[in-house]
Amino acid sequence: MRTIMIILGFAAAANVLPAADATAGKAAYDKSCKSCHGPDGTPNPSIAKMMKVEMRDLKSADVQAMSDDDLKKIISDGKGKMKPVAGAAGSAADIVAYLRSWKK
């Protein structure tokens, strides 16, 4: 019985994901997102005009109300004219953690 409990404990521990890292998220954001979304989440108006899109402020209540999974999907898959962030699968959670640090 004890062996079964130990095996179950290891199996449960194996499914634990590491916590997202906002510091790593800032580095990824600065590299992949900042040119369009600005250093503080405020859209770059010249990029928005050039691409003929309306970008939302990433600090806004409607963006901050989105689920982490929805934000990760947008980062990983892109949306509209926004291209997917290359290699975002590992960094998407970190970028979301960084975006959450702006929540008012």
C-alpha positions in Angstrom: 0.0 0.0 0.0 2.8 2.4 0.8 4.4 1.7 -2.6 1.2 2.7 -4.3 1.0 6.0 -2.3 4.6 6.9 -3.2 4.0 6.2 -6.9 0.8 8.3 -6.8 2.7 11.1 -5.1 5.3 11.1 -7.8 2.7 11.0 -10.5 0.9 14.0 -9.0 4.2 15.9 -8.6 5.0 15.2 -12.3 1.9 17.1 -13.3 2.8 20.3 -11.4 3.7 23.0 -13.8 6.3 25.6 -12.8 5.0 29.0 -11.8 5.0 31.6 -14.6 7.9 34.1 -14.3 7.0 37.8 -14.8 10.7 38.7 -15.1 11.2 36.3 -17.9 7.9 37.5 -19.3 9.2 41.1 -19.4 12.3 40.0 -21.4 10.1 38.0 -23.9 7.6 41.0 -24.1 10.5 43.4 -24.7 11.8 41.2 -27.5 8.6 40.3 -29.2 5.8 42.6 -28.2 7.0 46.0 -27.2 7.5 47.5 -30.7 3.8 47.3 -31.4 2.2 47.3 -27.9 4.6 49.8 -26.3 6.8 49.5 -23.3 3.8 49.7 -20.9 1.1 48.0 -23.0 -0.1 51.3 -24.6 -0.4 50.6 -28.4 2.1 52.3 -30.7 -0.2 54.6 -32.7 2.0 54.7 -35.8 2.1 50.9 -36.0 -1.7 50.7 -35.5 -2.2 53.3 -38.3 0.2 51.6 -40.7 -1.4 48.2 -40.1 -4.9 49.8 -40.2 -5.9 48.1 -37.0 -7.2 49.1 -33.6 -5.1 47.8 -30.8 -6.3 47.7 -27.2 -4.3 49.0 -24.3 -3.0 45.8 -22.6 -3.6 47.5 -19.2 -7.3 48.0 -20.0 -10.0 46.4 -18.0 -11.3 44.3 -20.9 -7.8 42.9 -21.7 -7.1 42.2 -18.0 -10.5 40.5 -17.7 -9.5 37.9 -20.3 -8.5 34.5 -19.0 -4.8 33.5 -18.9 -5.6 30.7 -21.4 -7.2 33.2 -23.8 -4.2 35.5 -23.6 -1.7 32.6 -24.0 -3.7 31.5 -27.1 -3.4 35.0 -28.7 0.3 35.2 -27.9 1.0 31.7 -29.3 -1.4 31.7 -32.3 -1.6 35.4 -33.1 -4.8 37.3 -33.8 -5.9 39.3 -36.8 -2.8 40.9 -38.3 -0.8 40.1 -35.1 1.7 37.3 -35.9 2.3 34.5 -33.4 5.1 35.1 -31.0 7.9 32.7 -32.1 8.6 30.1 -29.5 5.9 31.4 -27.3 4.7 28.1 -26.0 7.3 28.3 -23.2 7.1 32.0 -22.8 3.4 32.7 -23.3 2.7 32.0 -19.6 5.6 34.3 -18.6 4.3 37.0 -20.8 0.8 36.7 -19.3 2.4 36.9 -15.8 4.1 40.1 -16.9 0.9 41.6 -18.4 -0.9 40.8 -15.1 1.6 42.9 -13.3 0.0 45.9 -15.0 -3.5 45.1 -13.6 -4.9 48.2 -12.0 
